[in-house]
Amino acid sequence: MKTCLIALLALVALPLVNAESPTFAPVSAELIRPRDGLGNVLQKLGEGRHVRIAYLGGSITAANGWRVKSREWFSHEFPNADVAEIHAAIGGTGSDLGVFRVQRDALQYKPDLLFVEFAVNDGGVQPAQIWRAMEGIVRQTWAADSRTDICFVYTFRVGYQDDLQKGVNPRAASAMEMLADHYGIPSINFAKEIVAMETDGDLIFQSAEPTDANVIRFSSDGVHPLDEGHQIYAELVAEGVREIAQSSSPIDHRSKLVNAFVEDHWDAATMIPITSGMLSPEWQALSSENTLAKKFGNRLGTIWEATEPGSKLTFEFRGSTAKLYDLVGPDGGQVIITVDGKRRESPVPRFDHYCTYHRIATLTVASGLSPDDIHTVTVEVDSEQPDRQIIASRLQDPETELRAAKYQGTKFRVGQIMVLTRDQPDSDD
């Protein structure tokens, strides 16, 4: 193994920033804000051309719900167009991951329209962080193709009704609306309509059991819509697109990149695949027939697995932040992180109280570093297993189940390195 440098290839020109940094304030809730419209994609749809629609978001979008239904509506509304879907949603993730994966999961397929849905999963995130990540998504999209249209959508979860009943958006949606105002991005507020329907007695937010036939049961958990809830979302897309179309004309968004909304936006967030040159000999690439590779390979790319304590991943990068795009799961181990020769005090588990199954996760290995310096990171598999007892409450017979092979091991699985830098990165075997 040799240390691999994620190297500087070209310097990105820095945009101008608003004279004053934005100050967060709640934004009034409106169902549809057309702003600069969706003129580019609507022109293509009207001309009967091939159109790709990307859906970037969390589990609400990953479900076979409003994403599928709205794509079907576009095909029905524009029968001469060939409408294709780009599925770029991952459950349990927010804009902080979306900004790193938007290129790999959406932009490489050249979308004509990008829906962005993170208002629920960013619900606990501070506005400044939302702006950094969401602006990075916007700027990466238009740097790739300045005629790609973007539309923000705001989904509902129980608790959001408190703000919406007062006529304002919850914090995450308000922060996104401020950014949308700056860039002229249209938005559709699903949550506002859900609250209005509940107020009118036409809908119940959450119920485990079927309701009166005249009342829509939106969800069973207060977050994830049932089919009727997804149908409402899809119908709002249709209503929104029709209204936005009334004031839309084709536009090149490139000029909007001159003035940034926040200075520290993450437009340079990127992913770099793990390569064999970064790894000690014990690592193995999971075959395409492996169950985890089949399930997660489309997101993570090649998944590298280490099972032996002492196995190391080592890389260098120029930038301020580095993360790993990895898997956590019932057999996950814990890792020792060393940055620029300084070892983190405690090992970091790749196991948590949800790990009855495997899922995609991220691991921050370095942050707050000098962006102009080259930094060295080593991630080593620890010899000890993490504490499995944190999952006991989710098991029927924890004393027996935690002794099973499913919950044994020091495994570490990773596919990509995520780097935040003003430099365009690459990797070298």
QUIURPE-V500449 format. One record per residue. N is the residue number from 1. RES is the residue in three letters. SS is DSSP state (H for helix, E for strand, L for the rest). BURIAL is I if it has 9 or more other C-alpha atoms within 8 Angstrom, else O. Layout:
n->N res->RES ss->SS burial->BURIAL
n->N res->RES ss->SS burial->BURIAL
This chain:
n->1 res->MET ss->L burial->O
n->2 res->LYS ss->L burial->O
n->3 res->THR ss->L burial->I
n->4 res->CYS ss->E burial->I
n->5 res->LEU ss->E burial->I
n->6 res->ILE ss->E burial->I
n->7 res->ALA ss->L burial->I
n->8 res->LEU ss->L burial->I
n->9 res->LEU ss->L burial->O
n->10 res->ALA ss->L burial->O
n->11 res->LEU ss->E burial->O
n->12 res->VAL ss->L burial->O
n->13 res->ALA ss->L burial->O
n->14 res->LEU ss->L burial->O
n->15 res->PRO ss->L burial->O
n->16 res->LEU ss->E burial->O
n->17 res->VAL ss->E burial->I
n->18 res->ASN ss->L burial->I
n->19 res->ALA ss->L burial->O
n->20 res->GLU ss->L burial->O
n->21 res->SER ss->L burial->O
n->22 res->PRO ss->L burial->O
n->23 res->THR ss->L burial->O
n->24 res->PHE ss->L burial->O
n->25 res->ALA ss->L burial->O
n->26 res->PRO ss->L burial->I
n->27 res->VAL ss->L burial->I
n->28 res->SER ss->E burial->O
n->29 res->ALA ss->L burial->I
n->30 res->GLU ss->L burial->O
n->31 res->LEU ss->L burial->I
n->32 res->ILE ss->E burial->I
n->33 res->ARG ss->E burial->I
n->34 res->PRO ss->L burial->I
n->35 res->ARG ss->L burial->O
n->36 res->ASP ss->L burial->I
n->37 res->GLY ss->L burial->I
n->38 res->LEU ss->L burial->I
n->39 res->GLY ss->H burial->I
n->40 res->ASN ss->H burial->I
n->41 res->VAL ss->H burial->I
n->42 res->LEU ss->H burial->I
n->43 res->GLN ss->H burial->I
n->44 res->LYS ss->H burial->I
n->45 res->LEU ss->H burial->I
n->46 res->GLY ss->H burial->I
n->47 res->GLU ss->L burial->O
n->48 res->GLY ss->L burial->I
n->49 res->ARG ss->L burial->I
n->50 res->HIS ss->E burial->I
n->51 res->VAL ss->E burial->I
n->52 res->ARG ss->E burial->I
n->53 res->ILE ss->E burial->I
n->54 res->ALA ss->E burial->I
n->55 res->TYR ss->E burial->I
n->56 res->LEU ss->E burial->I
n->57 res->GLY ss->E burial->I
n->58 res->GLY ss->L burial->I
n->59 res->SER ss->H burial->I
n->60 res->ILE ss->H burial->I
n->61 res->THR ss->H burial->I
n->62 res->ALA ss->H burial->I
n->63 res->ALA ss->L burial->O
n->64 res->ASN ss->L burial->O
n->65 res->GLY ss->L burial->I
n->66 res->TRP ss->H burial->I
n->67 res->ARG ss->H burial->I
n->68 res->VAL ss->H burial->O
n->69 res->LYS ss->H burial->I
n->70 res->SER ss->H burial->I
n->71 res->ARG ss->H burial->I
n->72 res->GLU ss->H burial->O
n->73 res->TRP ss->H burial->I
n->74 res->PHE ss->H burial->I
n->75 res->SER ss->H burial->I
n->76 res->HIS ss->H burial->O
n->77 res->GLU ss->H burial->O
n->78 res->PHE ss->L burial->I
n->79 res->PRO ss->L burial->O
n->80 res->ASN ss->L burial->I
n->81 res->ALA ss->L burial->I
n->82 res->ASP ss->E burial->I
n->83 res->VAL ss->E burial->I
n->84 res->ALA ss->E burial->I
n->85 res->GLU ss->E burial->I
n->86 res->ILE ss->E burial->I
n->87 res->HIS ss->E burial->I
n->88 res->ALA ss->E burial->I
n->89 res->ALA ss->E burial->I
n->90 res->ILE ss->L burial->I
n->91 res->GLY ss->L burial->I
n->92 res->GLY ss->L burial->O
n->93 res->THR ss->L burial->I
n->94 res->GLY ss->L burial->I
n->95 res->SER ss->H burial->I
n->96 res->ASP ss->H burial->I
n->97 res->LEU ss->H burial->I
n->98 res->GLY ss->H burial->I
n->99 res->VAL ss->H burial->I
n->100 res->PHE ss->H burial->I
n->101 res->ARG ss->H burial->I
n->102 res->VAL ss->H burial->I
n->103 res->GLN ss->H burial->I
n->104 res->ARG ss->H burial->O
n->105 res->ASP ss->H burial->I
n->106 res->ALA ss->L burial->I
n->107 res->LEU ss->H burial->I
n->108 res->GLN ss->H burial->O
n->109 res->TYR ss->H burial->O
n->110 res->LYS ss->L burial->O
n->111 res->PRO ss->L burial->I
n->112 res->ASP ss->L burial->I
n->113 res->LEU ss->E burial->I
n->114 res->LEU ss->E burial->I
n->115 res->PHE ss->E burial->I
n->116 res->VAL ss->E burial->I
n->117 res->GLU ss->E burial->I
n->118 res->PHE ss->L burial->I
n->119 res->ALA ss->L burial->I
n->120 res->VAL ss->L burial->I
n->121 res->ASN ss->L burial->I
n->122 res->ASP ss->L burial->I
n->123 res->GLY ss->L burial->I
n->124 res->GLY ss->L burial->O
n->125 res->VAL ss->L burial->O
n->126 res->GLN ss->L burial->O
n->127 res->PRO ss->H burial->I
n->128 res->ALA ss->H burial->O
n->129 res->GLN ss->H burial->I
n->130 res->ILE ss->H burial->I
n->131 res->TRP ss->H burial->I
n->132 res->ARG ss->H burial->I
n->133 res->ALA ss->H burial->I
n->134 res->MET ss->H burial->I
n->135 res->GLU ss->H burial->I
n->136 res->GLY ss->H burial->I
n->137 res->ILE ss->H burial->I
n->138 res->VAL ss->H burial->I
n->139 res->ARG ss->H burial->I
n->140 res->GLN ss->H burial->I
n->141 res->THR ss->H burial->I
n->142 res->TRP ss->H burial->I
n->143 res->ALA ss->H burial->O
n->144 res->ALA ss->H burial->O
n->145 res->ASP ss->L burial->O
n->146 res->SER ss->L burial->I
n->147 res->ARG ss->L burial->I
n->148 res->THR ss->L burial->I
n->149 res->ASP ss->E burial->I
n->150 res->ILE ss->E burial->I
n->151 res->CYS ss->E burial->I
n->152 res->PHE ss->E burial->I
n->153 res->VAL ss->E burial->I
n->154 res->TYR ss->L burial->I
n->155 res->THR ss->L burial->I
n->156 res->PHE ss->L burial->I
n->157 res->ARG ss->L burial->I
n->158 res->VAL ss->L burial->I
n->159 res->GLY ss->L burial->O
n->160 res->TYR ss->L burial->I
n->161 res->GLN ss->H burial->O
n->162 res->ASP ss->H burial->O
n->163 res->ASP ss->H burial->I
n->164 res->LEU ss->H burial->I
n->165 res->GLN ss->L burial->O
n->166 res->LYS ss->L burial->O
n->167 res->GLY ss->L burial->O
n->168 res->VAL ss->E burial->I
n->169 res->ASN ss->L burial->I
n->170 res->PRO ss->L burial->I
n->171 res->ARG ss->H burial->I
n->172 res->ALA ss->H burial->I
n->173 res->ALA ss->H burial->I
n->174 res->SER ss->H burial->I
n->175 res->ALA ss->H burial->I
n->176 res->MET ss->H burial->I
n->177 res->GLU ss->H burial->I
n->178 res->MET ss->H burial->I
n->179 res->LEU ss->H burial->I
n->180 res->ALA ss->H burial->I
n->181 res->ASP ss->H burial->I
n->182 res->HIS ss->H burial->O
n->183 res->TYR ss->H burial->O
n->184 res->GLY ss->L burial->I
n->185 res->ILE ss->L burial->I
n->186 res->PRO ss->E burial->I
n->187 res->SER ss->E burial->I
n->188 res->ILE ss->E burial->I
n->189 res->ASN ss->L burial->I
n->190 res->PHE ss->H burial->I
n->191 res->ALA ss->H burial->I
n->192 res->LYS ss->H burial->I
n->193 res->GLU ss->H burial->I
n->194 res->ILE ss->H burial->I
n->195 res->VAL ss->H burial->I
n->196 res->ALA ss->H burial->O
n->197 res->MET ss->H burial->I
n->198 res->GLU ss->H burial->I
n->199 res->THR ss->H burial->O
n->200 res->ASP ss->L burial->O
n->201 res->GLY ss->L burial->O
n->202 res->ASP ss->L burial->I
n->203 res->LEU ss->E burial->I
n->204 res->ILE ss->E burial->I
n->205 res->PHE ss->E burial->I
n->206 res->GLN ss->E burial->I
n->207 res->SER ss->L burial->I
n->208 res->ALA ss->L burial->O
n->209 res->GLU ss->L burial->O
n->210 res->PRO ss->L burial->O
n->211 res->THR ss->L burial->O
n->212 res->ASP ss->L burial->O
n->213 res->ALA ss->L burial->O
n->214 res->ASN ss->L burial->O
n->215 res->VAL ss->L burial->I
n->216 res->ILE ss->E burial->I
n->217 res->ARG ss->E burial->I
n->218 res->PHE ss->E burial->I
n->219 res->SER ss->E burial->I
n->220 res->SER ss->L burial->I
n->221 res->ASP ss->L burial->O
n->222 res->GLY ss->L burial->I
n->223 res->VAL ss->L burial->I
n->224 res->HIS ss->L burial->I
n->225 res->PRO ss->E burial->I
n->226 res->LEU ss->L burial->I
n->227 res->ASP ss->H burial->O
n->228 res->GLU ss->H burial->I
n->229 res->GLY ss->H burial->I
n->230 res->HIS ss->H burial->I
n->231 res->GLN ss->H burial->I
n->232 res->ILE ss->H burial->O
n->233 res->TYR ss->H burial->I
n->234 res->ALA ss->H burial->I
n->235 res->GLU ss->H burial->I
n->236 res->LEU ss->H burial->I
n->237 res->VAL ss->H burial->I
n->238 res->ALA ss->H burial->I
n->239 res->GLU ss->H burial->O
n->240 res->GLY ss->H burial->I
n->241 res->VAL ss->H burial->I
n->242 res->ARG ss->H burial->O
n->243 res->GLU ss->H burial->I
n->244 res->ILE ss->H burial->I
n->245 res->ALA ss->H burial->I
n->246 res->GLN ss->L burial->O
n->247 res->SER ss->L burial->I
n->248 res->SER ss->L burial->I
n->249 res->SER ss->L burial->I
n->250 res->PRO ss->L burial->O
n->251 res->ILE ss->L burial->O
n->252 res->ASP ss->L burial->O
n->253 res->HIS ss->H burial->I
n->254 res->ARG ss->H burial->I
n->255 res->SER ss->H burial->O
n->256 res->LYS ss->H burial->O
n->257 res->LEU ss->H burial->I
n->258 res->VAL ss->H burial->O
n->259 res->ASN ss->E burial->I
n->260 res->ALA ss->E burial->I
n->261 res->PHE ss->L burial->I
n->262 res->VAL ss->L burial->I
n->263 res->GLU ss->L burial->O
n->264 res->ASP ss->L burial->O
n->265 res->HIS ss->L burial->I
n->266 res->TRP ss->L burial->I
n->267 res->ASP ss->L burial->I
n->268 res->ALA ss->L burial->I
n->269 res->ALA ss->E burial->I
n->270 res->THR ss->E burial->I
n->271 res->MET ss->E burial->I
n->272 res->ILE ss->E burial->I
n->273 res->PRO ss->E burial->I
n->274 res->ILE ss->L burial->I
n->275 res->THR ss->L burial->O
n->276 res->SER ss->H burial->O
n->277 res->GLY ss->H burial->I
n->278 res->MET ss->H burial->I
n->279 res->LEU ss->E burial->I
n->280 res->SER ss->L burial->I
n->281 res->PRO ss->L burial->O
n->282 res->GLU ss->L burial->I
n->283 res->TRP ss->L burial->I
n->284 res->GLN ss->E burial->O
n->285 res->ALA ss->E burial->O
n->286 res->LEU ss->L burial->I
n->287 res->SER ss->L burial->O
n->288 res->SER ss->L burial->O
n->289 res->GLU ss->L burial->O
n->290 res->ASN ss->L burial->O
n->291 res->THR ss->H burial->O
n->292 res->LEU ss->H burial->O
n->293 res->ALA ss->H burial->I
n->294 res->LYS ss->H burial->I
n->295 res->LYS ss->H burial->O
n->296 res->PHE ss->H burial->I
n->297 res->GLY ss->H burial->I
n->298 res->ASN ss->H burial->O
n->299 res->ARG ss->H burial->O
n->300 res->LEU ss->H burial->I
n->301 res->GLY ss->L burial->I
n->302 res->THR ss->L burial->I
n->303 res->ILE ss->L burial->I
n->304 res->TRP ss->E burial->I
n->305 res->GLU ss->E burial->I
n->306 res->ALA ss->E burial->I
n->307 res->THR ss->L burial->I
n->308 res->GLU ss->L burial->I
n->309 res->PRO ss->L burial->I
n->310 res->GLY ss->L burial->O
n->311 res->SER ss->L burial->I
n->312 res->LYS ss->E burial->I
n->313 res->LEU ss->E burial->I
n->314 res->THR ss->E burial->I
n->315 res->PHE ss->E burial->I
n->316 res->GLU ss->E burial->I
n->317 res->PHE ss->E burial->I
n->318 res->ARG ss->E burial->I
n->319 res->GLY ss->L burial->I
n->320 res->SER ss->L burial->I
n->321 res->THR ss->E burial->I
n->322 res->ALA ss->E burial->I
n->323 res->LYS ss->E burial->I
n->324 res->LEU ss->E burial->I
n->325 res->TYR ss->E burial->I
n->326 res->ASP ss->E burial->I
n->327 res->LEU ss->E burial->I
n->328 res->VAL ss->E burial->I
n->329 res->GLY ss->L burial->I
n->330 res->PRO ss->L burial->I
n->331 res->ASP ss->L burial->I
n->332 res->GLY ss->E burial->I
n->333 res->GLY ss->L burial->I
n->334 res->GLN ss->E burial->I
n->335 res->VAL ss->E burial->I
n->336 res->ILE ss->E burial->I
n->337 res->ILE ss->E burial->I
n->338 res->THR ss->E burial->I
n->339 res->VAL ss->E burial->I
n->340 res->ASP ss->L burial->O
n->341 res->GLY ss->L burial->O
n->342 res->LYS ss->E burial->O
n->343 res->ARG ss->E burial->O
n->344 res->ARG ss->L burial->I
n->345 res->GLU ss->L burial->O
n->346 res->SER ss->L burial->O
n->347 res->PRO ss->L burial->I
n->348 res->VAL ss->E burial->O
n->349 res->PRO ss->E burial->I
n->350 res->ARG ss->L burial->I
n->351 res->PHE ss->L burial->I
n->352 res->ASP ss->L burial->I
n->353 res->HIS ss->L burial->O
n->354 res->TYR ss->L burial->O
n->355 res->CYS ss->L burial->I
n->356 res->THR ss->L burial->I
n->357 res->TYR ss->L burial->O
n->358 res->HIS ss->L burial->I
n->359 res->ARG ss->E burial->O
n->360 res->ILE ss->E burial->I
n->361 res->ALA ss->E burial->O
n->362 res->THR ss->E burial->I
n->363 res->LEU ss->E burial->O
n->364 res->THR ss->E burial->I
n->365 res->VAL ss->E burial->I
n->366 res->ALA ss->E burial->I
n->367 res->SER ss->L burial->O
n->368 res->GLY ss->L burial->O
n->369 res->LEU ss->L burial->O
n->370 res->SER ss->L burial->O
n->371 res->PRO ss->L burial->I
n->372 res->ASP ss->L burial->O
n->373 res->ASP ss->L burial->O
n->374 res->ILE ss->E burial->O
n->375 res->HIS ss->E burial->I
n->376 res->THR ss->E burial->I
n->377 res->VAL ss->E burial->I
n->378 res->THR ss->E burial->I
n->379 res->VAL ss->E burial->I
n->380 res->GLU ss->E burial->I
n->381 res->VAL ss->E burial->I
n->382 res->ASP ss->L burial->I
n->383 res->SER ss->L burial->O
n->384 res->GLU ss->L burial->O
n->385 res->GLN ss->L burial->I
n->386 res->PRO ss->L burial->I
n->387 res->ASP ss->L burial->O
n->388 res->ARG ss->H burial->I
n->389 res->GLN ss->H burial->O
n->390 res->ILE ss->H burial->O
n->391 res->ILE ss->H burial->I
n->392 res->ALA ss->H burial->I
n->393 res->SER ss->H burial->O
n->394 res->ARG ss->H burial->O
n->395 res->LEU ss->L burial->O
n->396 res->GLN ss->L burial->O
n->397 res->ASP ss->L burial->O
n->398 res->PRO ss->H burial->I
n->399 res->GLU ss->H burial->O
n->400 res->THR ss->H burial->O
n->401 res->GLU ss->H burial->I
n->402 res->LEU ss->L burial->I
n->403 res->ARG ss->L burial->O
n->404 res->ALA ss->L burial->O
n->405 res->ALA ss->H burial->O
n->406 res->LYS ss->H burial->O
n->407 res->TYR ss->H burial->I
n->408 res->GLN ss->L burial->I
n->409 res->GLY ss->L burial->I
n->410 res->THR ss->L burial->I
n->411 res->LYS ss->E burial->I
n->412 res->PHE ss->E burial->I
n->413 res->ARG ss->E burial->I
n->414 res->VAL ss->E burial->I
n->415 res->GLY ss->E burial->I
n->416 res->GLN ss->E burial->I
n->417 res->ILE ss->E burial->I
n->418 res->MET ss->E burial->I
n->419 res->VAL ss->E burial->I
n->420 res->LEU ss->E burial->I
n->421 res->THR ss->L burial->I
n->422 res->ARG ss->L burial->I
n->423 res->ASP ss->E burial->I
n->424 res->GLN ss->L burial->I
n->425 res->PRO ss->L burial->I
n->426 res->ASP ss->L burial->I
n->427 res->SER ss->L burial->I
n->428 res->ASP ss->L burial->O
n->429 res->ASP ss->L burial->O
